[in-house]
């Protein structure tokens, strides 16, 4: 029997054609609806490989019930949806899609920062709702970006790419990271500071850190009260890094001036979520890497990783190596 691949969202035929020529491929029929848990468990039981999304919970239960499973290729840089320890114990290779989405995600992050600071979404709504009757000196006046201070929380490859963009706006770039990036400091002219100092000094606080034990719930009321009153908060990392209740309170109290959010604690976020009622919040549906070029590259990388593992070769982007 051919090895079997299960894909948890509908992908373009051109992407999965290389797999179909070699393996038995089964795919969930929807691109915009997650595969139900019971179906995912059933399909995984006989699968040699899974091509998964960040919204799929690949936990110990699933991995233990999948005796044929050799590889999980996650269509994302992050892999907080996967139980890495259980995968390691069971000798299952986990792959992700780093690097190919770095520049695209940095583009989106900086666009979100600009849209929030300059009130682009509010202005678009204002004109489309027929409210623009005349010009006025302070109509929808926002906040300058150039020559301001940006504080980047999480100086990985995406953080460095955002720093390069910020330098083009003559911004002063601060960063906080689990470890110092001396090469980035030399190459980009960025400055390492403590987390508290970053919050206090930055006009824009941009979160690009991975979700882990150290960052889960990192932003609470205390952190927002440390920011500048005219500060802008941007989260393009993971929703669970931020307490949405604390952010809502901070915005309503005027502790900070605005927020741009690409990620949320629960996704998709409910349309009646109180954050979405605030004009000073720009909210977008987790589209950091969503350019056509990049998403196709991510899919192709997942396919290549699956092919490599099944054939006994080393995948391009393995999160953790199999146990010897």
Secondary structure, DSSP 8 states (H G I E B T S, - for coil): ---EEEESS---HHHHHHHHTTSEEEE-S-SSS---HHHHHHHHHT-SEEEE-TTS-B-HHHHHT-TT--EEEESSS--TTB-HHHHHHHT-EEE---STTHHHHHHHHHHHHHHHHTTHHHHHHHHHTT---S--TTTT-----TT-EEEEE--SHHHHHHHHHHHHTT-EEEEE-SS--HHHHHHH--EE--HHHHHHH-SEEEE----STTTTT-B-HHHHHHS-TT-EEEE-S-GGGB-HHHHHHHHHHTSSSEEEES--SSSS--TT-GGGG-TTEEE--S-TT--HHHHHHHHHHHHHHHHHHHTT---SSEEE----
